[in-house]
Amino acid sequence: MTRPVTAAGATAVSAPVPVREDLGRLSGYHSPQVDVQVRLNTNESPLPPPPGWTEALQKAVAEIPFNRYPDRQANRLRAALADHHGVTVDEVFCANGSNEVLQCLLLAYGGPGRTSVAFEPTYALHSHIARLTGTGVVQGNRAADFTVDPRELRRVLGEAEATVTFFCSPNNPTGTLEPYANVEAALALSGGLVVVDEAYGPFSGRSAVALRDGPYGDRLVVVTSFSKTWSLAGLRLGYAIATPAVVEALESVALPYHVDAFTQEAGRVALGFAGEVQERVQSIVQDRERMQQRLARLPVDQWPSQANFVLFRPLHKDGHEVWQQLVERSVLVRDTSGWPGLEGCLRVTVGSPEENDRFVSALEEVLR
Ligand SMILES: *Cc1c(COP(=O)(O)O)cnc(C)c1O
C-alpha cells in the first residue's frame, strides 16, 4: 500500500482513527494464560474426544467438497441435533461457538435503544457481548447462595424493559443451578426473550428445553456448546434451541457460511458418540465430588456445584495471594477474587485425577 506523500516529499501522518467511543470503556474478555503444568482455569475437558470420533471424522472429511461453499443452512448437522434433542430442524440454530449464538441473539434482539438483563455474578460475556452490540445492560444481583431471589427478579424485570434476559444454568462461575421457577417467572414478567445458557447443562443432568412446552415457551431460548461437555473446545461449535421465528431471526444476522464445512461434519459425527461422551461427563462429575470432599477438609468455603468446576474461598488468606502461590506451584486456576460479588473467591476446573491431586496438594501447602 502506498502512503500519501506531501508536496515537500515527506510521508503524511494523520492521527490514529479513534475506535468507537463506547468500546474504549470496555476491556476485552480474556483469561490470563500462564505457562504452567496444571491448567485448571478455563473449564475445558481434561479428556480428548473419543478416538472413534477422530477416525470417523477423517473419513467424513475426505468426502467434503472443499472447493464449494458449505451448506449455508447446515441442514445435516441441524437434523442430527434436532434428533438428539427431540425437536425439529427449524428449531435449531448453529454457530461458531455458543458465544457467536449469544452475539447473534443480541444483534437480532438487542442493539441501540434496547436493554438486556443479567444477574451478577454470572458469565461475563453476556454483558460484554451486549455492550459490543450497543445493547443496554442492566445488572441484577444474585443472593448469597448465588441464585436469583424472586423479589430481585421482579424488581429488575419490572424496571428494565428487557428484550433479552440471561440466565446461566449451571451458572459460571458459581456452579449453581438456576431454579426453573425463576426462568418461568422471567418469561411471565418480561415480554422479551429469556435465554438459558447451558454450556454446562449435561453435568447437571437437567435442561430447560422442556420449559419450551410451558407458558410463553416460544420466548425461551436454550443455548449450549460443544466446548465443555463434548471435549471439543478446539472445534468452535455451539447452538440454540428456539422457536422457528427466533431461529430465522438469528440466521438473518449471522454472516453467510459462518459455520464451515469441517465444523458441520465434526459436530454431526460427534453426535454419534453421545453415549461415550455421557460416560465421560459422569466420570468428571465423580471426580468433582471427590475434589469437593477434599476441599471440605481445608479452611475454605465452597459452593455446591452442578458443573465441571468448583468455586471456593480461602477463609484466612487473600484469594489473589492464594492464586499467585498456586501459580508458583505450577497450578493455574481462575482468579475471580476481584469480581463484584466474588470477593476472595477462586474457581477451579475439574481436570484429570492427577491434575486434581496436584491442585489439592498445592492448595493444602499454600493454606498450611
Ligand atoms: C464456556 C462457556 C461457553 C462456551 O462458549 P463457546 O463459544 O461455545 O466455547 C458459553 N457459556 C458459558 C457460560 C461458558 O462458560
The ligand as an SDF file (V2000), in Angstrom:
LIG
                    3D

 15 15  0  0  0  0  0  0  0  0999 V2000
  -17.5070  -21.8400   28.2140 C   0  0  0  0  0  0  0  0  0  0  0  0
  -18.8310  -21.1960   28.1410 C   0  0  0  0  0  0  0  0  0  0  0  0
  -19.4560  -21.0450   26.9230 C   0  0  0  0  0  0  0  0  0  0  0  0
  -18.8180  -21.6380   25.7150 C   0  0  0  0  0  0  0  0  0  0  0  0
  -18.6420  -20.7910   24.6910 O   0  0  0  0  0  0  0  0  0  0  0  0
  -18.1290  -21.3780   23.2980 P   0  0  0  0  0  0  0  0  0  0  0  0
  -18.1110  -20.1440   22.4750 O   0  0  0  0  0  0  0  0  0  0  0  0
  -19.1610  -22.3600   22.8310 O   0  0  0  0  0  0  0  0  0  0  0  0
  -16.8010  -22.0010   23.5270 O   0  0  0  0  0  0  0  0  0  0  0  0
  -20.7130  -20.4620   26.8780 C   0  0  0  0  0  0  0  0  0  0  0  0
  -21.3270  -20.0770   28.0020 N   0  0  0  0  0  0  0  0  0  0  0  0
  -20.7500  -20.2230   29.2060 C   0  0  0  0  0  0  0  0  0  0  0  0
  -21.4840  -19.8290   30.4240 C   0  0  0  0  0  0  0  0  0  0  0  0
  -19.4790  -20.7720   29.3000 C   0  0  0  0  0  0  0  0  0  0  0  0
  -18.8860  -20.8940   30.4980 O   0  0  0  0  0  0  0  0  0  0  0  0
  1  2  1  0
  2  3  1  0
  2 14  2  0
  3  4  1  0
  3 10  2  0
  4  5  1  0
  5  6  1  0
  6  7  2  0
  6  8  1  0
  6  9  1  0
 10 11  1  0
 11 12  2  0
 12 13  1  0
 12 14  1  0
 14 15  1  0
M  END
$$$$
